[in-house]
Amino acid sequence: MNTSNQKITPRVPGFGAWLASGSPTVAELAAQCGFGWLLLDMEHGCLPEAELLTNLRAVSGYDVEVVVRVPTHEAGLIGRALDWGADAIMVPHVKTAEEAAALVRAMKYPPLGTRGFSPAVRAYGYGLRAKEAAGEARLFVQIESAEGVKNAEAIAGVAGVHVLFVGPADLKLSLSTIPEAPNYDDALDCVVHAAQRNRIEAGILIRDQADTAPLLKRGFTQVALGIDMAILSAGFLSLTKAGASA
């Protein structure tokens, strides 16, 4: 939930940072570094629901989109994250268009959806702003299985889905267990082409910066450039290695 244009580094819309530490201090620091979006990870990260609001407050006021990855398809948690000020929701393990449609309904108020409404939530200034002022929250659905790849075209065609986001680790694992599944590169192309044909975006998490340019060339437009825990560990290791060689 952005309430001002406060920033230090110019914003790059398509590049994100993956925040798994659950630290509001790390989140606030990342918010000032020019990322277009930040991902607060409640699935595999160290962020419990009880600390989500603290992290959202830490980045409030910075010119960055805040995406919350929920751990399941549970509609109640999706609604709470939006009520507390998330700009977008990422949902893991979306395999069918029917699942995607249910997630869209969880994010929308009646008659288009099933989300419960309260005017007195943080997203609407605790009653001081109209809900229309918050704008439409984006939905990132994660393609992480051979079944998801097979159904990528149908998933991308669901109105209210904004980004097909590849989860590389789970997708590689899924493809490796099915002999007739496409190879990983072909699966990536399938996801990108499905997104392009339906005029939505394709996203992916990278762990090696050398992959950035090839993935952008491939057609990915939303790229998480790194994970905070990996960035911190690499920094700490560089210090100990430098010290050992001094």
Phi, psi and omega in degrees: 000106184266126182245358176203181179253024181299128178198164176247309180257138180306141186282136176247102193305319187278352184256132181237171173235140183261115185253107183252349186287336185077007183272121176294332178293314177297319179298317180295320177297313181299326181296340182263005190254012171092006177292148175285329179208156176238138179254117174266114192264110177260357179274293181257351181280180183264026184257105176280162180302326182296337181257359183298315182299321178298318179292321178296320178294326183296329183257000180297137178096348177267152184279073182208141176279134181252117180253130176253122173269114177277156184279339184220183177271013186295120187296325182298318180291322176301314179297320180294318179300319177292318178301325183277354172117011175296140177274338183204159179236135171248134182237128182281161168054054174266121189247339185221163176295327180295319176296317180298318180296322178295323178292320176300316179298324180294337182265350185246149176280158173303147008273358183276342184205199187237005183295134176286146185247134167220131178284349189259033181258166184300323182301335181246029177065031181055038177099358183268349178232149176290147181298333180296335182292339183285339182076176181276129177283140179276150177244118173260119175254134184269128174263110189226016183210163176300323178296319178297319177297315180302324184259013185302320180298315180292321179296316181296335181278357179284121179298130182106349171271128185252331184218130165269116186243118182284132169261099190301316186296309180293323181295315178299319179297314180298314181297327182289342183266355184237107185304323184272003180289154176294161175286169187299316181297318178294324178296318177300316179297321179299316180294313181299314182294323177297317178296314182297318182294334180258009175059040170240188185252158175243136182228165181198153173262133177245154177242348180233120183299337178295342180277348187300304183299314179299323181288323175296317179297327180292337178124001176288135183242349176235108188235121172278117190278349181173168180250135185303320181297320179290322178296316179294314182295321178296321178295315179297316180296324179296326178290315181293324177294320178295320179294320182293332182266000182287000000 
